[in-house]
Amino acid sequence: MEQTSKHIIGVMSGTSLDGIDIAHIRFDTDDAINFKIINADTISYNDFWKNRLKGGFHLSGEDLTLLNADYGIFLGETIKVFIEENELKNIDFIASHGHTIFHNPKKKYTLQIGNGPYISSITGIKTICDFRTQDISLGGQGAPLVPIGDELLFSKYDYCLNLGGFSNISLNENNQRIAFDICPVNIVLNHYVSKINLEFDDKGSIASSGKINEILLDELNALNFYNSNKPKSLGFEFIVGTIFPIIDKYKIEINDILRTFVEHIAIQITKKIDSNSSKKVLVTGGGAFNLFLIERIKHYTNTEIIIPNNLLINYKEALIFGLLGLLKEQGENNCLKSVTGAKQDHSSGVVYEV
Protein backbone atom coordinates (compact mmCIF):
# COMPACT_ATOMS: atom_id res chain seq x y z
CA MET A 1 0.00 0.00 0.00
CA GLU A 2 1.03 3.58 -0.53
CA GLN A 3 1.71 5.51 2.63
CA THR A 4 -1.43 7.37 3.55
CA SER A 5 -3.72 8.28 6.41
CA LYS A 6 -7.46 7.66 6.26
CA HIS A 7 -10.24 8.58 8.64
CA ILE A 8 -12.97 5.94 8.50
CA ILE A 9 -16.16 5.17 10.38
CA GLY A 10 -16.68 1.45 10.96
CA VAL A 11 -20.19 0.27 11.84
CA MET A 12 -21.25 -3.12 13.18
CA SER A 13 -24.51 -4.62 14.41
CA GLY A 14 -24.18 -8.10 15.87
CA THR A 15 -26.67 -10.94 16.06
CA SER A 16 -26.88 -10.58 19.85
CA LEU A 17 -28.73 -7.25 19.31
CA ASP A 18 -26.61 -5.34 21.83
CA GLY A 19 -26.76 -2.27 19.62
CA ILE A 20 -24.92 -0.45 16.85
CA ASP A 21 -21.17 -0.20 17.35
CA ILE A 22 -19.71 2.90 15.68
CA ALA A 23 -15.98 3.62 15.66
CA HIS A 24 -14.03 6.51 14.18
CA ILE A 25 -10.64 5.10 13.23
CA ARG A 26 -7.49 6.57 11.78
CA PHE A 27 -5.55 4.12 9.65
CA ASP A 28 -1.94 4.89 8.80
CA THR A 29 -0.50 2.58 6.18
CA ASP A 30 3.08 1.99 5.15
CA ASP A 31 4.68 -1.46 5.12
CA ALA A 32 2.22 -2.38 7.86
CA ILE A 33 -1.14 -0.95 8.89
CA ASN A 34 -1.38 0.98 12.14
CA PHE A 35 -4.63 2.15 13.64
CA LYS A 36 -6.07 4.31 16.38
CA ILE A 37 -9.69 4.22 17.56
CA ILE A 38 -10.32 7.92 18.13
CA ASN A 39 -14.03 7.96 19.02
CA ALA A 40 -16.42 5.08 19.59
CA ASP A 41 -19.89 4.50 20.91
CA THR A 42 -22.52 1.78 21.13
CA ILE A 43 -26.06 2.91 20.43
CA SER A 44 -28.33 0.47 22.23
CA TYR A 45 -31.47 -0.67 20.45
CA ASN A 46 -34.75 0.39 22.00
CA ASP A 47 -37.50 -2.22 22.25
CA PHE A 48 -39.01 -1.11 18.94
CA TRP A 49 -35.83 -1.78 16.95
CA LYS A 50 -34.87 -4.86 18.91
CA ASN A 51 -38.25 -6.44 18.17
CA ARG A 52 -38.20 -5.41 14.50
CA LEU A 53 -34.74 -6.86 13.92
CA LYS A 54 -35.49 -10.00 15.91
CA GLY A 55 -38.65 -10.51 13.86
CA GLY A 56 -36.97 -9.90 10.51
CA PHE A 57 -36.34 -13.62 10.11
CA HIS A 58 -40.09 -14.25 9.81
CA LEU A 59 -41.17 -11.36 7.55
CA SER A 60 -42.71 -11.48 4.08
CA GLY A 61 -40.64 -10.25 1.15
CA GLU A 62 -42.35 -6.85 1.06
CA ASP A 63 -42.11 -6.32 4.81
CA LEU A 64 -38.45 -7.33 4.81
CA THR A 65 -37.77 -4.88 1.98
CA LEU A 66 -39.42 -2.16 4.06
CA LEU A 67 -37.34 -3.14 7.09
CA ASN A 68 -34.17 -2.96 4.98
CA ALA A 69 -35.02 0.58 3.91
CA ASP A 70 -36.15 1.74 7.36
CA TYR A 71 -33.07 0.28 9.01
CA GLY A 72 -30.82 1.93 6.42
CA ILE A 73 -32.42 5.28 7.25
CA PHE A 74 -32.02 4.57 10.97
CA LEU A 75 -28.34 3.69 10.50
CA GLY A 76 -27.74 6.79 8.40
CA GLU A 77 -29.37 9.08 10.97
CA THR A 78 -27.54 7.38 13.86
CA ILE A 79 -24.16 7.72 12.14
CA LYS A 80 -24.90 11.35 11.27
CA VAL A 81 -25.59 12.13 14.95
CA PHE A 82 -22.32 10.39 15.90
CA ILE A 83 -20.45 12.57 13.41
CA GLU A 84 -22.10 15.77 14.63
CA GLU A 85 -21.65 15.01 18.34
CA ASN A 86 -17.94 14.28 17.86
CA GLU A 87 -17.50 17.21 15.44
CA LEU A 88 -15.86 14.96 12.89
CA LYS A 89 -14.53 16.47 9.68
CA ASN A 90 -13.08 14.97 6.52
CA ILE A 91 -14.28 11.40 6.98
CA ASP A 92 -13.07 9.46 3.94
CA PHE A 93 -15.85 6.86 4.00
CA ILE A 94 -18.18 4.74 6.13
CA ALA A 95 -17.81 0.94 6.19
CA SER A 96 -20.96 -0.73 7.45
CA HIS A 97 -21.56 -4.42 8.08
CA GLY A 98 -25.33 -4.03 8.37
CA HIS A 99 -27.45 -6.44 10.41
CA THR A 100 -27.68 -10.10 9.45
CA ILE A 101 -31.18 -11.49 8.94
CA PHE A 102 -30.36 -14.61 6.88
CA HIS A 103 -27.10 -16.48 6.43
CA ASN A 104 -27.22 -19.87 4.71
CA PRO A 105 -24.17 -20.40 2.49
CA LYS A 106 -25.20 -24.00 1.74
CA LYS A 107 -28.18 -22.57 -0.10
CA LYS A 108 -26.09 -19.70 -1.56
CA TYR A 109 -27.71 -16.78 0.23
CA THR A 110 -26.99 -14.23 2.91
CA LEU A 111 -28.69 -10.96 3.81
CA GLN A 112 -27.36 -8.04 5.82
CA ILE A 113 -29.93 -5.26 5.92
CA GLY A 114 -29.15 -1.57 6.32
CA ASN A 115 -29.50 -0.09 2.87
CA GLY A 116 -26.14 1.46 1.85
CA PRO A 117 -27.54 4.18 -0.42
CA TYR A 118 -29.59 5.60 2.46
CA ILE A 119 -26.52 5.80 4.71
CA SER A 120 -24.58 7.60 1.99
CA SER A 121 -27.46 9.94 1.13
CA ILE A 122 -28.20 10.90 4.74
CA THR A 123 -24.58 11.42 5.80
CA GLY A 124 -23.27 12.74 2.49
CA ILE A 125 -20.32 10.34 2.84
CA LYS A 126 -19.24 7.48 0.60
CA THR A 127 -20.43 4.18 2.09
CA ILE A 128 -19.06 0.67 1.58
CA CYS A 129 -21.25 -2.26 2.62
CA ASP A 130 -22.48 -5.75 1.63
CA PHE A 131 -19.19 -7.49 2.33
CA ARG A 132 -20.53 -11.08 2.37
CA THR A 133 -22.53 -11.66 -0.83
CA GLN A 134 -19.64 -11.76 -3.27
CA ASP A 135 -17.82 -14.36 -1.21
CA ILE A 136 -20.84 -16.66 -1.25
CA SER A 137 -21.14 -16.19 -5.02
CA LEU A 138 -17.54 -17.43 -5.24
CA GLY A 139 -18.39 -20.57 -3.31
CA GLY A 140 -17.36 -19.30 0.12
CA GLN A 141 -19.12 -19.17 3.47
CA GLY A 142 -19.32 -15.36 3.44
CA ALA A 143 -17.98 -15.57 6.98
CA PRO A 144 -16.11 -14.98 9.10
CA LEU A 145 -14.72 -11.75 7.61
CA VAL A 146 -12.81 -10.43 10.61
CA PRO A 147 -9.76 -12.74 10.18
CA ILE A 148 -8.15 -10.52 7.55
CA GLY A 149 -7.94 -7.93 10.33
CA ASP A 150 -6.57 -10.52 12.74
CA GLU A 151 -3.84 -11.28 10.21
CA LEU A 152 -2.92 -7.65 9.50
CA LEU A 153 -3.47 -6.08 12.95
CA PHE A 154 -3.22 -8.82 15.60
CA SER A 155 -0.81 -11.43 14.27
CA LYS A 156 1.21 -11.47 17.51
CA TYR A 157 -1.55 -13.58 19.07
CA ASP A 158 -1.80 -17.30 18.31
CA TYR A 159 -5.59 -17.15 18.32
CA CYS A 160 -8.14 -14.37 18.00
CA LEU A 161 -11.41 -15.41 19.65
CA ASN A 162 -14.60 -13.39 19.34
CA LEU A 163 -17.42 -14.01 21.80
CA GLY A 164 -20.42 -12.30 20.25
CA GLY A 165 -23.78 -13.67 19.14
CA PHE A 166 -21.66 -16.58 17.93
CA SER A 167 -18.10 -17.47 18.83
CA ASN A 168 -15.56 -17.55 16.05
CA ILE A 169 -11.83 -18.03 16.02
CA SER A 170 -8.96 -17.31 13.66
CA LEU A 171 -5.39 -18.56 13.61
CA ASN A 172 -2.44 -19.01 11.32
CA GLU A 173 -2.06 -22.61 10.17
CA ASN A 174 0.53 -23.77 7.65
CA ASN A 175 1.38 -20.15 6.84
CA GLN A 176 -2.17 -19.17 6.02
CA ARG A 177 -4.99 -17.62 8.01
CA ILE A 178 -7.93 -19.90 8.74
CA ALA A 179 -11.07 -19.12 10.70
CA PHE A 180 -14.47 -20.54 11.43
CA ASP A 181 -17.53 -20.20 13.64
CA ILE A 182 -17.43 -22.43 16.71
CA CYS A 183 -20.80 -22.25 18.46
CA PRO A 184 -23.58 -19.87 19.52
CA VAL A 185 -22.89 -17.67 22.54
CA ASN A 186 -24.78 -14.49 23.45
CA ILE A 187 -27.58 -15.05 20.96
CA VAL A 188 -28.66 -18.05 23.06
CA LEU A 189 -27.74 -16.77 26.53
CA ASN A 190 -29.54 -13.46 25.95
CA HIS A 191 -32.61 -15.22 24.60
CA TYR A 192 -33.14 -17.13 27.82
CA VAL A 193 -32.41 -14.28 30.24
CA SER A 194 -34.92 -12.18 28.28
CA LYS A 195 -37.57 -14.54 29.66
CA ILE A 196 -36.84 -13.11 33.12
CA ASN A 197 -36.84 -9.54 31.77
CA LEU A 198 -33.09 -9.06 31.56
CA GLU A 199 -31.03 -8.06 28.54
CA PHE A 200 -28.02 -10.16 29.51
CA ASP A 201 -26.55 -12.21 32.34
CA ASP A 202 -24.24 -9.68 33.99
CA LYS A 203 -20.80 -11.27 34.46
CA GLY A 204 -22.47 -14.69 34.16
CA SER A 205 -23.81 -14.51 37.70
CA ILE A 206 -27.11 -16.27 36.92
CA ALA A 207 -25.36 -19.06 35.02
CA SER A 208 -22.95 -19.55 37.90
CA SER A 209 -25.91 -20.21 40.24
CA GLY A 210 -27.30 -23.02 38.09
CA LYS A 211 -26.58 -26.72 37.76
CA ILE A 212 -25.39 -28.54 34.65
CA ASN A 213 -27.98 -30.79 33.04
CA GLU A 214 -25.63 -33.52 31.85
CA ILE A 215 -28.09 -35.07 29.38
CA LEU A 216 -28.73 -31.71 27.70
CA LEU A 217 -25.00 -30.96 27.66
CA ASP A 218 -24.24 -34.29 26.00
CA GLU A 219 -26.92 -33.72 23.35
CA LEU A 220 -25.60 -30.25 22.54
CA ASN A 221 -22.01 -31.47 22.34
CA ALA A 222 -23.04 -34.28 19.98
CA LEU A 223 -24.42 -31.95 17.30
CA ASN A 224 -23.05 -32.75 13.83
CA PHE A 225 -21.95 -29.16 13.18
CA TYR A 226 -19.13 -29.43 15.71
CA ASN A 227 -17.52 -32.32 13.84
CA SER A 228 -18.07 -30.97 10.32
CA ASN A 229 -15.18 -29.86 8.18
CA LYS A 230 -13.96 -26.26 7.89
CA PRO A 231 -14.69 -23.73 6.54
CA LYS A 232 -18.03 -23.38 8.26
CA SER A 233 -20.26 -20.64 9.62
CA LEU A 234 -23.45 -20.31 11.61
CA GLY A 235 -26.63 -18.28 11.20
CA PHE A 236 -29.85 -17.69 13.11
CA GLU A 237 -31.37 -20.58 11.17
CA PHE A 238 -29.21 -22.97 13.23
CA ILE A 239 -30.46 -21.44 16.47
CA VAL A 240 -34.15 -21.58 15.57
CA GLY A 241 -34.06 -24.95 13.87
CA THR A 242 -31.66 -26.82 16.15
CA ILE A 243 -30.55 -25.17 19.41
CA PHE A 244 -33.82 -23.79 20.80
CA PRO A 245 -35.82 -27.00 20.15
CA ILE A 246 -33.19 -29.11 21.92
CA ILE A 247 -33.04 -26.85 24.99
CA ASP A 248 -36.77 -26.20 25.25
CA LYS A 249 -37.78 -29.86 25.35
CA TYR A 250 -35.97 -30.25 28.70
CA LYS A 251 -38.21 -27.73 30.50
CA ILE A 252 -35.56 -26.79 33.09
CA GLU A 253 -34.98 -23.60 35.05
CA ILE A 254 -33.37 -20.60 33.34
CA ASN A 255 -30.27 -20.65 35.55
CA ASP A 256 -29.74 -24.34 34.75
CA ILE A 257 -30.12 -23.64 31.02
CA LEU A 258 -27.53 -20.88 31.25
CA ARG A 259 -25.17 -22.99 33.35
CA THR A 260 -25.38 -25.88 30.91
CA PHE A 261 -24.96 -23.72 27.83
CA VAL A 262 -21.97 -21.87 29.27
CA GLU A 263 -20.31 -25.24 29.85
CA HIS A 264 -21.16 -26.23 26.29
CA ILE A 265 -19.58 -23.02 24.96
CA ALA A 266 -16.42 -23.52 27.02
CA ILE A 267 -16.03 -27.14 25.90
CA GLN A 268 -16.52 -26.36 22.22
CA ILE A 269 -14.15 -23.39 22.25
CA THR A 270 -11.35 -25.17 24.04
CA LYS A 271 -11.55 -28.11 21.66
CA LYS A 272 -10.30 -25.68 19.02
CA ILE A 273 -7.42 -24.29 21.11
CA ASP A 274 -4.07 -25.96 21.66
CA SER A 275 -3.80 -26.33 25.46
CA ASN A 276 -0.27 -24.95 25.61
CA SER A 277 0.73 -22.33 28.14
CA SER A 278 3.05 -20.69 25.61
CA LYS A 279 0.10 -19.88 23.33
CA LYS A 280 -1.87 -16.64 23.56
CA VAL A 281 -5.56 -16.09 22.87
CA LEU A 282 -6.93 -12.57 22.35
CA VAL A 283 -10.58 -12.51 23.47
CA THR A 284 -12.96 -9.76 22.35
CA GLY A 285 -16.71 -9.27 21.96
CA GLY A 286 -19.39 -8.89 24.62
CA GLY A 287 -18.77 -12.37 25.99
CA ALA A 288 -15.37 -11.20 27.25
CA PHE A 289 -17.29 -9.45 30.06
CA ASN A 290 -18.94 -12.71 31.09
CA LEU A 291 -16.52 -13.56 33.88
CA PHE A 292 -18.07 -16.95 34.55
CA LEU A 293 -17.75 -17.95 30.88
CA ILE A 294 -14.10 -16.86 30.86
CA GLU A 295 -13.52 -18.84 34.06
CA ARG A 296 -14.97 -21.98 32.45
CA ILE A 297 -12.86 -21.52 29.32
CA LYS A 298 -9.75 -21.22 31.50
CA HIS A 299 -10.79 -24.39 33.31
CA TYR A 300 -10.37 -26.42 30.12
CA THR A 301 -7.13 -24.96 28.76
CA ASN A 302 -3.65 -23.89 29.87
CA THR A 303 -3.47 -21.37 27.03
CA GLU A 304 -3.00 -17.77 28.15
CA ILE A 305 -6.35 -15.98 27.85
CA ILE A 306 -5.82 -12.27 27.20
CA ILE A 307 -8.67 -9.82 27.78
CA PRO A 308 -7.69 -6.43 26.28
CA ASN A 309 -8.98 -2.96 27.15
CA ASN A 310 -12.71 -2.27 26.87
CA LEU A 311 -12.28 -0.20 23.72
CA LEU A 312 -10.88 -3.15 21.81
CA ILE A 313 -13.30 -5.65 23.39
CA ASN A 314 -16.27 -3.59 22.29
CA TYR A 315 -15.14 -2.20 18.95
CA LYS A 316 -12.78 -4.72 17.35
CA GLU A 317 -15.38 -5.77 14.80
CA ALA A 318 -16.28 -2.17 13.90
CA LEU A 319 -12.55 -1.49 13.60
CA ILE A 320 -12.03 -4.40 11.23
CA PHE A 321 -15.02 -3.57 9.06
CA GLY A 322 -13.37 -0.17 8.69
CA LEU A 323 -10.26 -2.04 7.56
CA LEU A 324 -12.30 -4.12 5.10
CA GLY A 325 -13.57 -0.88 3.62
CA LEU A 326 -10.03 0.49 3.39
CA LEU A 327 -8.82 -2.60 1.55
CA LYS A 328 -11.82 -2.47 -0.79
CA GLU A 329 -11.22 1.20 -1.57
CA GLN A 330 -7.58 0.48 -2.37
CA GLY A 331 -8.43 -2.50 -4.55
CA GLU A 332 -6.77 -5.02 -2.25
CA ASN A 333 -8.13 -8.39 -1.17
CA ASN A 334 -10.22 -8.30 1.99
CA CYS A 335 -11.66 -11.84 1.85
CA LEU A 336 -9.34 -14.83 2.16
CA LYS A 337 -10.22 -18.12 0.47
CA SER A 338 -8.30 -19.95 3.21
CA VAL A 339 -10.89 -18.61 5.67
CA THR A 340 -14.18 -18.76 3.78
CA GLY A 341 -13.54 -21.55 1.26
CA ALA A 342 -14.18 -19.29 -1.74
CA LYS A 343 -12.43 -20.25 -4.96
CA GLN A 344 -10.18 -17.18 -4.79
CA ASP A 345 -9.08 -14.30 -2.59
CA HIS A 346 -11.03 -11.21 -3.55
CA SER A 347 -11.93 -7.62 -2.72
CA SER A 348 -15.52 -7.62 -1.49
CA GLY A 349 -18.01 -4.85 -0.80
CA VAL A 350 -20.32 -2.50 -2.66
CA VAL A 351 -19.54 1.22 -2.84
CA TYR A 352 -22.22 3.93 -2.79
CA GLU A 353 -21.44 7.60 -3.35
CA VAL A 354 -23.74 10.59 -3.30
C-alpha positions as CSV (number, residue, x, y, z in Angstrom):
1,M,0.0,0.0,0.0
2,E,1.0,3.6,-0.5
3,Q,1.7,5.5,2.6
4,T,-1.4,7.4,3.6
5,S,-3.7,8.3,6.4
6,K,-7.5,7.7,6.3
7,H,-10.2,8.6,8.6
8,I,-13.0,5.9,8.5
9,I,-16.2,5.2,10.4
10,G,-16.7,1.4,11.0
11,V,-20.2,0.3,11.8
12,M,-21.3,-3.1,13.2
13,S,-24.5,-4.6,14.4
14,G,-24.2,-8.1,15.9
15,T,-26.7,-10.9,16.1
16,S,-26.9,-10.6,19.8
17,L,-28.7,-7.3,19.3
18,D,-26.6,-5.3,21.8
19,G,-26.8,-2.3,19.6
20,I,-24.9,-0.4,16.9
21,D,-21.2,-0.2,17.4
22,I,-19.7,2.9,15.7
23,A,-16.0,3.6,15.7
24,H,-14.0,6.5,14.2
25,I,-10.6,5.1,13.2
26,R,-7.5,6.6,11.8
27,F,-5.5,4.1,9.6
28,D,-1.9,4.9,8.8
29,T,-0.5,2.6,6.2
30,D,3.1,2.0,5.2
31,D,4.7,-1.5,5.1
32,A,2.2,-2.4,7.9
33,I,-1.1,-1.0,8.9
34,N,-1.4,1.0,12.1
35,F,-4.6,2.2,13.6
36,K,-6.1,4.3,16.4
37,I,-9.7,4.2,17.6
38,I,-10.3,7.9,18.1
39,N,-14.0,8.0,19.0
40,A,-16.4,5.1,19.6
41,D,-19.9,4.5,20.9
42,T,-22.5,1.8,21.1
43,I,-26.1,2.9,20.4
44,S,-28.3,0.5,22.2
45,Y,-31.5,-0.7,20.5
46,N,-34.7,0.4,22.0
47,D,-37.5,-2.2,22.3
48,F,-39.0,-1.1,18.9
49,W,-35.8,-1.8,16.9
50,K,-34.9,-4.9,18.9
51,N,-38.2,-6.4,18.2
52,R,-38.2,-5.4,14.5
53,L,-34.7,-6.9,13.9
54,K,-35.5,-10.0,15.9
55,G,-38.6,-10.5,13.9
56,G,-37.0,-9.9,10.5
57,F,-36.3,-13.6,10.1
58,H,-40.1,-14.3,9.8
59,L,-41.2,-11.4,7.5
60,S,-42.7,-11.5,4.1
61,G,-40.6,-10.3,1.2
62,E,-42.4,-6.9,1.1
63,D,-42.1,-6.3,4.8
64,L,-38.5,-7.3,4.8
65,T,-37.8,-4.9,2.0
66,L,-39.4,-2.2,4.1
67,L,-37.3,-3.1,7.1
68,N,-34.2,-3.0,5.0
69,A,-35.0,0.6,3.9
70,D,-36.1,1.7,7.4
71,Y,-33.1,0.3,9.0
72,G,-30.8,1.9,6.4
73,I,-32.4,5.3,7.2
74,F,-32.0,4.6,11.0
75,L,-28.3,3.7,10.5
76,G,-27.7,6.8,8.4
77,E,-29.4,9.1,11.0
78,T,-27.5,7.4,13.9
79,I,-24.2,7.7,12.1
80,K,-24.9,11.4,11.3
81,V,-25.6,12.1,14.9
82,F,-22.3,10.4,15.9
83,I,-20.4,12.6,13.4
84,E,-22.1,15.8,14.6
85,E,-21.6,15.0,18.3
86,N,-17.9,14.3,17.9
87,E,-17.5,17.2,15.4
88,L,-15.9,15.0,12.9
89,K,-14.5,16.5,9.7
90,N,-13.1,15.0,6.5
91,I,-14.3,11.4,7.0
92,D,-13.1,9.5,3.9
93,F,-15.9,6.9,4.0
94,I,-18.2,4.7,6.1
95,A,-17.8,0.9,6.2
96,S,-21.0,-0.7,7.5
97,H,-21.6,-4.4,8.1
98,G,-25.3,-4.0,8.4
99,H,-27.5,-6.4,10.4
100,T,-27.7,-10.1,9.4
101,I,-31.2,-11.5,8.9
102,F,-30.4,-14.6,6.9
103,H,-27.1,-16.5,6.4
104,N,-27.2,-19.9,4.7
105,P,-24.2,-20.4,2.5
106,K,-25.2,-24.0,1.7
107,K,-28.2,-22.6,-0.1
108,K,-26.1,-19.7,-1.6
109,Y,-27.7,-16.8,0.2
110,T,-27.0,-14.2,2.9
111,L,-28.7,-11.0,3.8
112,Q,-27.4,-8.0,5.8
113,I,-29.9,-5.3,5.9
114,G,-29.2,-1.6,6.3
115,N,-29.5,-0.1,2.9
116,G,-26.1,1.5,1.9
117,P,-27.5,4.2,-0.4
118,Y,-29.6,5.6,2.5
119,I,-26.5,5.8,4.7
120,S,-24.6,7.6,2.0
121,S,-27.5,9.9,1.1
122,I,-28.2,10.9,4.7
123,T,-24.6,11.4,5.8
124,G,-23.3,12.7,2.5
125,I,-20.3,10.3,2.8
126,K,-19.2,7.5,0.6
127,T,-20.4,4.2,2.1
128,I,-19.1,0.7,1.6
129,C,-21.3,-2.3,2.6
130,D,-22.5,-5.8,1.6
131,F,-19.2,-7.5,2.3
132,R,-20.5,-11.1,2.4
133,T,-22.5,-11.7,-0.8
134,Q,-19.6,-11.8,-3.3
135,D,-17.8,-14.4,-1.2
136,I,-20.8,-16.7,-1.3
137,S,-21.1,-16.2,-5.0
138,L,-17.5,-17.4,-5.2
139,G,-18.4,-20.6,-3.3
140,G,-17.4,-19.3,0.1
141,Q,-19.1,-19.2,3.5
142,G,-19.3,-15.4,3.4
143,A,-18.0,-15.6,7.0
144,P,-16.1,-15.0,9.1
145,L,-14.7,-11.8,7.6
146,V,-12.8,-10.4,10.6
147,P,-9.8,-12.7,10.2
148,I,-8.1,-10.5,7.6
149,G,-7.9,-7.9,10.3
150,D,-6.6,-10.5,12.7
151,E,-3.8,-11.3,10.2
152,L,-2.9,-7.7,9.5
153,L,-3.5,-6.1,12.9
154,F,-3.2,-8.8,15.6
155,S,-0.8,-11.4,14.3
156,K,1.2,-11.5,17.5
157,Y,-1.6,-13.6,19.1
158,D,-1.8,-17.3,18.3
159,Y,-5.6,-17.2,18.3
160,C,-8.1,-14.4,18.0
161,L,-11.4,-15.4,19.6
162,N,-14.6,-13.4,19.3
163,L,-17.4,-14.0,21.8
164,G,-20.4,-12.3,20.2
165,G,-23.8,-13.7,19.1
166,F,-21.7,-16.6,17.9
167,S,-18.1,-17.5,18.8
168,N,-15.6,-17.5,16.0
169,I,-11.8,-18.0,16.0
170,S,-9.0,-17.3,13.7
171,L,-5.4,-18.6,13.6
172,N,-2.4,-19.0,11.3
173,E,-2.1,-22.6,10.2
174,N,0.5,-23.8,7.7
175,N,1.4,-20.1,6.8
176,Q,-2.2,-19.2,6.0
177,R,-5.0,-17.6,8.0
178,I,-7.9,-19.9,8.7
179,A,-11.1,-19.1,10.7
180,F,-14.5,-20.5,11.4
181,D,-17.5,-20.2,13.6
182,I,-17.4,-22.4,16.7
183,C,-20.8,-22.3,18.5
184,P,-23.6,-19.9,19.5
185,V,-22.9,-17.7,22.5
186,N,-24.8,-14.5,23.4
187,I,-27.6,-15.0,21.0
188,V,-28.7,-18.1,23.1
189,L,-27.7,-16.8,26.5
190,N,-29.5,-13.5,26.0
191,H,-32.6,-15.2,24.6
192,Y,-33.1,-17.1,27.8
193,V,-32.4,-14.3,30.2
194,S,-34.9,-12.2,28.3
195,K,-37.6,-14.5,29.7
196,I,-36.8,-13.1,33.1
197,N,-36.8,-9.5,31.8
198,L,-33.1,-9.1,31.6
199,E,-31.0,-8.1,28.5
200,F,-28.0,-10.2,29.5
201,D,-26.6,-12.2,32.3
202,D,-24.2,-9.7,34.0
203,K,-20.8,-11.3,34.5
204,G,-22.5,-14.7,34.2
205,S,-23.8,-14.5,37.7
206,I,-27.1,-16.3,36.9
207,A,-25.4,-19.1,35.0
208,S,-23.0,-19.6,37.9
209,S,-25.9,-20.2,40.2
210,G,-27.3,-23.0,38.1
211,K,-26.6,-26.7,37.8
212,I,-25.4,-28.5,34.7
213,N,-28.0,-30.8,33.0
214,E,-25.6,-33.5,31.9
215,I,-28.1,-35.1,29.4
216,L,-28.7,-31.7,27.7
217,L,-25.0,-31.0,27.7
218,D,-24.2,-34.3,26.0
219,E,-26.9,-33.7,23.4
220,L,-25.6,-30.2,22.5
221,N,-22.0,-31.5,22.3
222,A,-23.0,-34.3,20.0
223,L,-24.4,-31.9,17.3
224,N,-23.1,-32.7,13.8
225,F,-21.9,-29.2,13.2
226,Y,-19.1,-29.4,15.7
227,N,-17.5,-32.3,13.8
228,S,-18.1,-31.0,10.3
229,N,-15.2,-29.9,8.2
230,K,-14.0,-26.3,7.9
231,P,-14.7,-23.7,6.5
232,K,-18.0,-23.4,8.3
233,S,-20.3,-20.6,9.6
234,L,-23.5,-20.3,11.6
235,G,-26.6,-18.3,11.2
236,F,-29.8,-17.7,13.1
237,E,-31.4,-20.6,11.2
238,F,-29.2,-23.0,13.2
239,I,-30.5,-21.4,16.5
240,V,-34.1,-21.6,15.6
241,G,-34.1,-25.0,13.9
242,T,-31.7,-26.8,16.2
243,I,-30.5,-25.2,19.4
244,F,-33.8,-23.8,20.8
245,P,-35.8,-27.0,20.1
246,I,-33.2,-29.1,21.9
247,I,-33.0,-26.9,25.0
248,D,-36.8,-26.2,25.3
249,K,-37.8,-29.9,25.3
250,Y,-36.0,-30.3,28.7
251,K,-38.2,-27.7,30.5
252,I,-35.6,-26.8,33.1
253,E,-35.0,-23.6,35.1
254,I,-33.4,-20.6,33.3
255,N,-30.3,-20.6,35.6
256,D,-29.7,-24.3,34.7
257,I,-30.1,-23.6,31.0
258,L,-27.5,-20.9,31.2
259,R,-25.2,-23.0,33.3
260,T,-25.4,-25.9,30.9
261,F,-25.0,-23.7,27.8
262,V,-22.0,-21.9,29.3
263,E,-20.3,-25.2,29.9
264,H,-21.2,-26.2,26.3
265,I,-19.6,-23.0,25.0
266,A,-16.4,-23.5,27.0
267,I,-16.0,-27.1,25.9
268,Q,-16.5,-26.4,22.2
269,I,-14.1,-23.4,22.3
270,T,-11.3,-25.2,24.0
271,K,-11.6,-28.1,21.7
272,K,-10.3,-25.7,19.0
273,I,-7.4,-24.3,21.1
274,D,-4.1,-26.0,21.7
275,S,-3.8,-26.3,25.5
276,N,-0.3,-25.0,25.6
277,S,0.7,-22.3,28.1
278,S,3.0,-20.7,25.6
279,K,0.1,-19.9,23.3
280,K,-1.9,-16.6,23.6
281,V,-5.6,-16.1,22.9
282,L,-6.9,-12.6,22.3
283,V,-10.6,-12.5,23.5
284,T,-13.0,-9.8,22.3
285,G,-16.7,-9.3,22.0
286,G,-19.4,-8.9,24.6
287,G,-18.8,-12.4,26.0
288,A,-15.4,-11.2,27.3
289,F,-17.3,-9.4,30.1
290,N,-18.9,-12.7,31.1
291,L,-16.5,-13.6,33.9
292,F,-18.1,-16.9,34.5
293,L,-17.7,-18.0,30.9
294,I,-14.1,-16.9,30.9
295,E,-13.5,-18.8,34.1
296,R,-15.0,-22.0,32.5
297,I,-12.9,-21.5,29.3
298,K,-9.8,-21.2,31.5
299,H,-10.8,-24.4,33.3
300,Y,-10.4,-26.4,30.1
301,T,-7.1,-25.0,28.8
302,N,-3.7,-23.9,29.9
303,T,-3.5,-21.4,27.0
304,E,-3.0,-17.8,28.2
305,I,-6.3,-16.0,27.9
306,I,-5.8,-12.3,27.2
307,I,-8.7,-9.8,27.8
308,P,-7.7,-6.4,26.3
309,N,-9.0,-3.0,27.1
310,N,-12.7,-2.3,26.9
311,L,-12.3,-0.2,23.7
312,L,-10.9,-3.2,21.8
313,I,-13.3,-5.7,23.4
314,N,-16.3,-3.6,22.3
315,Y,-15.1,-2.2,18.9
316,K,-12.8,-4.7,17.4
317,E,-15.4,-5.8,14.8
318,A,-16.3,-2.2,13.9
319,L,-12.5,-1.5,13.6
320,I,-12.0,-4.4,11.2
321,F,-15.0,-3.6,9.1
322,G,-13.4,-0.2,8.7
323,L,-10.3,-2.0,7.6
324,L,-12.3,-4.1,5.1
325,G,-13.6,-0.9,3.6
326,L,-10.0,0.5,3.4
327,L,-8.8,-2.6,1.5
328,K,-11.8,-2.5,-0.8
329,E,-11.2,1.2,-1.6
330,Q,-7.6,0.5,-2.4
331,G,-8.4,-2.5,-4.6
332,E,-6.8,-5.0,-2.2
333,N,-8.1,-8.4,-1.2
334,N,-10.2,-8.3,2.0
335,C,-11.7,-11.8,1.9
336,L,-9.3,-14.8,2.2
337,K,-10.2,-18.1,0.5
338,S,-8.3,-19.9,3.2
339,V,-10.9,-18.6,5.7
340,T,-14.2,-18.8,3.8
341,G,-13.5,-21.5,1.3
342,A,-14.2,-19.3,-1.7
343,K,-12.4,-20.2,-5.0
344,Q,-10.2,-17.2,-4.8
345,D,-9.1,-14.3,-2.6
346,H,-11.0,-11.2,-3.5
347,S,-11.9,-7.6,-2.7
348,S,-15.5,-7.6,-1.5
349,G,-18.0,-4.8,-0.8
350,V,-20.3,-2.5,-2.7
351,V,-19.5,1.2,-2.8
352,Y,-22.2,3.9,-2.8
353,E,-21.4,7.6,-3.3
354,V,-23.7,10.6,-3.3
